[in-house]
Amino acid sequence: MTRAKAWFLGGGPGAADLLTVRAARAIAEADIIIWGARLVMEEGVTENARPDAELIPWPPATMHQILGAYSRAKAEDLVVARLVTGDPAVYVDMSQELDRVRELGLDHEIVPGAGALSAAAALLGTELVTAHSERSLLITSPKAPIEKLANPGEVTAVFMSGREPDLPERLIAAGYPPSTRCAVISHATWPEEVVVQAELGELDSVLADERHDRQTILLVGWGLSV
């Protein structure tokens, strides 16, 4: 019976102890472990991996090397654990790697993880939507037409890979008043995590801070206290 398999694991927002039990078990089983070195804490790998497992941090690994690991898994009957940041369903692009394992006919499974948005809300001590609220939650990215999508009556969560200095202007164009309560959360659950609360009209200076260079979520709207 073949054991060759690729696990795509939600690595959580960063902290090693936010891995799910299922993800930790998959890492412990794996012959090859691939993870985003700037996005998932290394301890989540090293504390669960077998001593003889092959570790492939990205970077410095290239996509060519990552895709090659799946080919080796198929040819050599190996198990690959691929950690992605947060939850695989949100702001993660696994399409190229999923295409490869499907082309190879390699058994694979996606395991959900704790999302960065949940971590951000937990740091703020707030609920973004509730069972009794008529408000909705929009999850988007800076590349989306925020001016057309955002609604001042709902909470907007913008996932960002880096600083986006034009976002405040675009959100105001969508109808959010400059006094709207906002929060910028970067590196949630990491030692260097940053949480800044401000009004929308004050965000230009907040987003200029170099600490918001990656792994940043902007929360705009109801439920935040300034």
C-alpha positions as CSV (number, residue, x, y, z in Angstrom):
1,M,0.0,0.0,0.0
2,T,1.4,3.4,-1.0
3,R,1.9,6.1,1.6
4,A,2.8,8.9,-0.8
5,K,0.8,12.0,0.1
6,A,0.9,15.8,0.2
7,W,-0.6,17.6,3.2
8,F,-1.4,21.2,2.8
9,L,-1.6,22.5,6.4
10,G,-2.9,25.7,7.8
11,G,0.1,26.9,9.8
12,G,-1.8,29.4,11.8
13,P,-0.9,33.1,12.1
14,G,2.6,32.3,13.2
15,A,2.9,31.1,16.8
16,A,4.0,27.5,16.9
17,D,1.4,26.6,19.5
18,L,-1.5,27.6,17.3
19,L,-0.9,24.7,14.9
20,T,-3.9,22.3,15.0
21,V,-3.4,18.8,16.4
22,R,-4.0,17.4,12.9
23,A,-1.3,19.6,11.4
24,A,1.2,18.6,14.1
25,R,0.5,14.9,13.4
26,A,0.9,15.4,9.7
27,I,4.3,17.1,10.3
28,A,5.4,14.3,12.5
29,E,4.5,11.8,9.8
30,A,6.2,13.7,6.9
31,D,9.4,12.8,5.2
32,I,9.6,16.3,3.6
33,I,8.4,19.5,5.2
34,I,8.0,22.8,3.3
35,W,7.1,26.0,5.0
36,G,7.2,29.8,4.5
37,A,10.1,30.8,6.6
38,R,8.9,34.4,7.0
39,L,5.2,33.4,7.6
40,V,5.3,30.5,10.0
41,M,7.5,30.1,13.0
42,E,10.2,27.5,12.5
43,E,9.5,26.1,16.0
44,G,6.2,24.7,14.6
45,V,8.2,22.6,12.3
46,T,11.2,21.6,14.4
47,E,9.2,20.8,17.5
48,N,7.0,18.3,15.5
49,A,9.3,16.9,12.7
50,R,11.1,13.6,12.8
51,P,14.9,14.0,13.3
52,D,15.4,12.5,9.8
53,A,12.9,14.6,8.0
54,E,14.1,16.8,5.1
55,L,13.3,20.5,5.9
56,I,12.7,22.9,3.0
57,P,12.2,26.5,4.1
58,W,10.9,29.0,1.5
59,P,12.9,31.1,1.0
60,P,15.6,30.2,0.1
61,A,13.9,27.3,-1.7
62,T,12.5,28.1,-5.1
63,M,9.1,27.1,-6.5
64,H,11.0,24.8,-8.8
65,Q,12.4,23.0,-5.8
66,I,9.0,22.9,-4.0
67,L,7.3,21.4,-7.0
68,G,10.1,18.9,-7.4
69,A,9.4,17.7,-3.8
70,Y,6.0,16.6,-4.9
71,S,7.4,14.7,-7.8
72,R,9.9,12.9,-5.5
73,A,7.1,12.1,-3.1
74,K,5.2,10.3,-5.9
75,A,8.3,8.5,-7.3
76,E,9.8,7.5,-3.9
77,D,6.6,6.9,-1.9
78,L,7.2,9.9,0.5
79,V,4.9,12.1,2.6
80,V,5.2,15.9,2.1
81,A,3.9,18.4,4.7
82,R,3.4,21.9,3.2
83,L,2.7,24.6,5.8
84,V,1.0,27.7,4.6
85,T,0.3,30.8,6.7
86,G,-3.0,31.2,8.5
87,D,-5.9,29.2,7.0
88,P,-5.5,27.8,3.5
89,A,-8.9,29.2,2.5
90,V,-8.0,32.9,3.0
91,Y,-5.3,35.0,1.3
92,V,-3.1,31.9,0.4
93,D,-2.3,30.9,-3.2
94,M,-1.7,27.2,-3.4
95,S,-3.0,26.8,-7.0
96,Q,0.4,26.0,-8.6
97,E,1.2,23.4,-6.0
98,L,-2.2,21.8,-6.1
99,D,-2.1,21.7,-9.8
100,R,1.2,19.7,-9.6
101,V,-0.1,17.1,-7.1
102,R,-3.2,16.6,-9.2
103,E,-1.2,16.2,-12.3
104,L,0.9,13.6,-10.5
105,G,-2.1,11.8,-9.2
106,L,-0.6,12.3,-5.7
107,D,-3.0,11.8,-2.8
108,H,-3.4,15.1,-1.0
109,E,-5.4,16.7,1.8
110,I,-6.0,20.3,2.9
111,V,-6.1,20.9,6.7
112,P,-7.7,24.2,7.9
113,G,-5.8,26.4,10.4
114,A,-6.3,29.3,12.7
115,G,-6.6,32.3,10.5
116,A,-4.8,35.6,10.9
117,L,-8.2,37.4,11.0
118,S,-9.2,35.4,14.0
119,A,-5.9,36.2,15.6
120,A,-6.3,39.9,14.9
121,A,-9.8,40.0,16.5
122,A,-8.6,38.1,19.5
123,L,-5.8,40.6,20.0
124,L,-8.4,43.4,19.9
125,G,-10.7,41.5,22.3
126,T,-13.6,42.0,19.9
127,E,-16.2,40.1,17.8
128,L,-16.3,41.1,14.1
129,V,-19.8,39.8,13.5
130,T,-22.3,38.2,15.9
131,A,-25.3,35.9,15.6
132,H,-27.7,38.8,16.3
133,S,-26.1,41.5,14.2
134,E,-27.4,42.6,10.9
135,R,-23.9,43.8,9.9
136,S,-21.8,41.8,7.5
137,L,-18.0,41.2,7.2
138,L,-16.2,41.8,3.9
139,I,-12.8,40.1,3.6
140,T,-10.7,41.5,0.7
141,S,-7.3,42.5,-0.5
142,P,-5.9,45.8,-1.8
143,K,-6.1,44.5,-5.4
144,A,-9.9,44.3,-5.2
145,P,-12.1,47.3,-6.2
146,I,-12.6,48.4,-2.6
147,E,-14.2,51.6,-3.6
148,K,-17.1,49.5,-5.1
149,L,-17.2,46.7,-2.6
150,A,-16.8,48.3,0.8
151,N,-20.0,49.4,2.6
152,P,-19.9,51.8,5.6
153,G,-22.5,49.6,7.3
154,E,-20.2,46.6,7.5
155,V,-16.8,45.6,8.8
156,T,-14.1,45.4,6.2
157,A,-11.0,43.4,6.7
158,V,-8.2,44.0,4.2
159,F,-5.3,41.5,4.0
160,M,-2.1,43.1,3.1
161,S,1.4,41.8,2.2
162,G,2.9,45.2,2.7
163,R,2.1,48.8,3.3
164,E,-0.7,50.3,1.2
165,P,-0.6,54.1,1.5
166,D,-3.6,54.7,-0.7
167,L,-6.0,52.5,1.3
168,P,-7.4,55.3,3.6
169,E,-8.3,57.4,0.5
170,R,-10.0,54.5,-1.2
171,L,-12.0,53.6,1.9
172,I,-13.2,57.1,2.3
173,A,-14.2,57.1,-1.4
174,A,-16.2,54.0,-0.6
175,G,-18.2,56.0,1.9
176,Y,-16.6,55.4,5.2
177,P,-16.4,58.7,7.2
178,P,-12.8,59.7,8.3
179,S,-13.9,59.2,11.9
180,T,-14.5,55.5,11.3
181,R,-12.8,53.3,13.9
182,C,-10.0,51.2,12.5
183,A,-7.2,48.9,13.6
184,V,-4.0,47.8,11.9
185,I,-2.6,44.5,13.1
186,S,0.8,43.2,11.9
187,H,2.6,39.9,12.7
188,A,-0.2,38.8,15.0
189,T,1.0,36.2,17.5
190,W,4.7,36.8,16.7
191,P,7.0,38.4,19.3
192,E,7.1,41.5,17.2
193,E,3.3,41.8,16.8
194,V,1.9,45.3,16.4
195,V,-1.6,46.6,17.1
196,V,-2.5,50.2,16.4
197,Q,-6.0,51.6,16.7
198,A,-6.9,54.9,15.0
199,E,-9.5,56.7,13.0
200,L,-9.6,56.2,9.3
201,G,-8.5,59.8,8.7
202,E,-5.4,59.1,10.7
203,L,-4.3,56.0,8.9
204,D,-1.8,57.6,6.5
205,S,0.8,58.0,9.2
206,V,0.0,54.6,10.7
207,L,0.5,52.7,7.5
208,A,3.7,54.6,6.8
209,D,5.3,52.7,9.8
210,E,7.8,50.2,8.5
211,R,6.6,47.6,11.0
212,H,3.6,47.1,8.8
213,D,5.8,45.7,6.0
214,R,4.0,42.3,5.8
215,Q,1.5,40.0,7.4
216,T,-0.8,43.0,8.0
217,I,-4.6,43.2,8.4
218,L,-6.5,46.4,8.3
219,L,-9.9,46.2,10.1
220,V,-12.3,49.0,9.4
221,G,-15.7,49.5,11.1
222,W,-17.9,48.4,13.9
223,G,-16.7,46.7,17.0
224,L,-13.3,48.4,17.5
225,S,-12.6,50.7,20.4
226,V,-10.2,53.6,19.9
